[in-house]
């Protein structure tokens, strides 16, 4: 069963990588400019371990509690694998302490309060020896200013970014966004690219642009995405983590 699942994942991985390559060719970009995060939410640690076997080193989760357990289990299953875990779901401040223990990157910082909580959590984790370096962070931009969907309104970006860049515990890497429902991905990511360009003018180190998922990664790459978050196209339909 494990070999069958590994073969399934290998085939899907090849298809996703080919799709990314084709999108880059159409956009006049090099595929080396776009990294893929494998979003393993609702899938078991065994799948994450098989992806590591296939050379996927960037794994992402949406929920902090699921991620913490899965990161630990993958560490036990593949102790020699070099895996970076990313949080791509909304973060509550009271979960920052957990995130600081296992995450290499958080892509969903969307307020000064969340930034402050991460600053304190990372400092504590480094002092206790639970991590050795600063946390990479992206600010999640809201493209429709709907607070229910998470994300920072464009007008509040400078204040949130300033909080991050003043911290020695975090490294500001760029922006992340989700195309709003009811809006064409092309127009959503065009707006994201314009805002990202303005941010890079003041923060040239912020080169990351995380945009695009299984359904709209082509449009995201056309507008400069350097990171795509792929779940369904890679792992298939939703599964229970206990499966």
C-alpha positions in Angstrom: 0.0 0.0 0.0 2.9 2.4 0.8 4.5 1.7 -2.5 1.2 2.3 -4.3 0.7 5.6 -2.5 4.2 6.7 -3.2 3.7 6.0 -6.9 0.5 8.0 -6.9 2.3 10.9 -5.2 5.2 10.7 -7.6 2.9 10.9 -10.6 0.9 13.8 -9.2 4.2 15.6 -8.3 5.5 15.2 -11.8 2.2 16.6 -13.2 2.3 19.6 -10.8 5.9 20.4 -11.6 5.2 20.1 -15.3 2.3 22.5 -14.9 4.5 25.0 -13.0 7.1 24.7 -15.8 4.5 25.4 -18.5 3.2 28.4 -16.6 6.7 29.8 -16.2 7.4 29.3 -19.9 4.2 31.2 -20.8 5.2 34.0 -18.4 8.8 34.2 -19.7 10.2 33.1 -16.3 12.5 30.3 -15.1 10.8 27.4 -13.2 13.7 27.9 -10.6 12.0 31.1 -9.6 8.9 29.3 -8.2 9.0 27.0 -5.2 6.1 24.7 -4.4 4.7 24.2 -0.9 3.0 20.8 -0.5 -0.1 21.5 1.7 -0.6 18.3 3.6 -3.7 19.4 5.6 -6.1 16.5 6.4 -3.5 14.0 5.1 -1.5 11.7 7.3 2.1 12.1 8.3 2.9 9.0 6.2 2.0 11.0 3.1 4.3 13.9 4.2 7.1 11.4 4.8 6.6 9.9 1.3 6.8 13.4 -0.2 10.0 13.9 1.6 11.3 10.7 0.1 10.4 12.2 -3.3 12.5 15.3 -2.7 9.7 17.7 -1.5 11.3 19.6 1.4 8.7 22.4 1.8 5.6 21.2 3.6 2.7 23.4 4.7 -0.2 23.1 7.1 -3.3 25.2 7.8 -4.0 24.4 11.4 -1.5 24.8 14.2 -2.6 21.8 16.2 -2.5 19.4 13.2 0.9 20.8 12.1 2.6 20.4 15.5 1.8 16.7 15.7 2.5 16.0 12.1 5.9 17.7 12.2 6.9 15.6 15.2 5.7 12.4 13.5 7.4 13.1 10.3 10.6 13.8 12.3 10.3 10.4 13.8 9.5 8.7 10.5 12.2 10.4 8.5 14.8 11.6 11.1 17.4 12.3 8.3 15.1 14.3 6.0 15.5 18.0 5.7 12.0 19.4 5.9 10.8 23.0 6.3 7.3 23.4 7.7 5.2 26.4 6.8 2.0 27.7 8.3 -0.4 28.9 5.6 -3.6 29.1 7.7 -4.8 31.9 10.0 -2.8 32.2 13.3 -4.4 33.0 16.6 -2.1 34.7 19.0 -2.4 32.0 21.7 -1.0 29.5 19.2 2.2 31.5 18.6 4.2 29.6 21.2 3.5 26.3 19.4 4.3 27.6 16.0 7.7 29.0 17.2 8.7 25.4 18.0 8.2 23.8 14.6 7.7 26.4 11.8 10.4 27.6 9.5 8.0 30.1 8.0 4.6 31.7 8.8 2.9 33.1 5.7 -0.2 34.5 7.5 0.9 37.4 9.7 -1.9 39.9 9.3 -1.8 42.2 12.3 0.6 43.9 14.7 -0.9 41.8 17.5 0.0 38.6 15.7 3.5 40.0 14.8 4.0 40.8 18.5 2.9 37.4 19.7 5.3 35.7 17.3 8.2 38.0 18.3 7.7 37.0 22.0 7.2 33.3 21.1 10.3 33.0 18.9 12.5 34.8 21.5 11.3 32.4 24.2 11.8 29.4 21.9 15.4 30.5 21.1 16.2 31.1 24.8 14.9 27.6 25.7 16.8 25.9 22.8 13.7 24.9 20.9 14.8 26.8 17.8 18.1 28.2 16.6 17.2 31.0 14.3 14.7 33.7 13.5 11.3 32.9 11.9 10.7 33.8 8.3 7.4 35.6 7.9 5.2 36.8 5.1 2.4 39.3 5.6 -1.0 38.0 4.3 -2.6 40.8 2.3 -6.4 40.9 2.2 -7.5 41.5 -1.4 -11.1 42.1 -0.5 -10.8 43.6 3.0 -13.0 40.8 4.4 -11.9 40.2 8.0 -13.6 36.8 8.0 -11.1 35.5 5.4 -8.0 36.8 7.2 -5.4 39.1 5.8 -4.2 42.6 6.4 -5.9 45.5 4.6 -3.6 47.2 2.2 -3.7 50.5 4.2 -2.4 48.7 7.3 0.5 46.9 5.6 3.2 49.5 6.5 2.5 49.3 10.2 2.5 45.5 10.3 5.7 45.3 8.2 7.4 47.9 10.5 6.6 45.8 13.5 8.2 42.8 11.8 11.3 44.5 10.6 12.0 46.0 14.0 12.1 42.5 15.5 15.4 40.5 15.7 13.3 37.3 16.0 11.6 37.5 12.5 12.7 38.0 9.0 10.3 39.8 6.6 10.2 37.8 3.4 7.3 39.3 1.4 3.6 39.0 0.9 1.0 36.2 0.7 -2.6 36.4 -0.6 -5.6 34.2 -1.5 -7.7 35.2 -4.5 -11.1 36.3 -3.1 -14.3 34.3 -4.0 -16.2 35.8 -6.9 -13.1 37.7 -8.2 -11.1 36.5 -11.2 -7.7 35.2 -10.1 -6.1 37.2 -12.8 -7.3 40.5 -11.6 -6.7 39.6 -7.9 -3.1 38.6 -8.5 -2.6 41.7 -10.8 -3.5 43.9 -7.8 -1.3 41.8 -5.5 1.7 42.2 -7.8 1.3 46.0 -7.9 1.2 46.2 -4.1 4.1 43.8 -3.8 6.2 46.0 -6.1 5.5 49.0 -3.9 6.5 47.1 -0.8 9.8 45.9 -2.4 10.7 49.5 -3.2 11.0 50.1 0.6 12.0 46.6 1.5 14.1 45.1 -1.3 14.7 42.0 0.8 11.0 41.1 0.6 11.2 39.1 -2.6 8.7 36.4 -1.8 5.2 36.5 -3.3 3.1 33.5 -2.2 0.0 33.2 -4.4 -1.8 30.5 -6.2 -3.1 27.2 -5.2 -4.2 24.1 -7.2 -7.0 25.9 -9.0 -5.2 29.2 -9.9 -1.5 28.7 -9.7 -1.1 29.4 -13.5 -2.5 33.0 -13.1 -0.4 33.5 -10.0 2.8 32.6 -11.8 1.8 34.9 -14.6 1.8 37.8 -12.1 5.1 37.0 -10.4 4.3 34.4 -7.7 7.5 32.9 -6.3 5.7 30.4 -4.2 2.6 28.3 -4.9 0.6 26.3 -2.3 -0.5 23.0 -3.7 -2.7 20.5 -1.9 -5.5 18.9 -4.0 -3.6 18.6 -7.2 -0.8 16.9 -5.4 -2.4 14.8 -2.7 -6.0 14.3 -4.0 -9.3 14.7 -2.2 -9.6 15.3 1.5 -8.6 12.5 3.8 -8.7 12.1 7.6 -5.3 12.4 9.2 -5.9 9.2 11.0 -6.3 7.3 7.7 
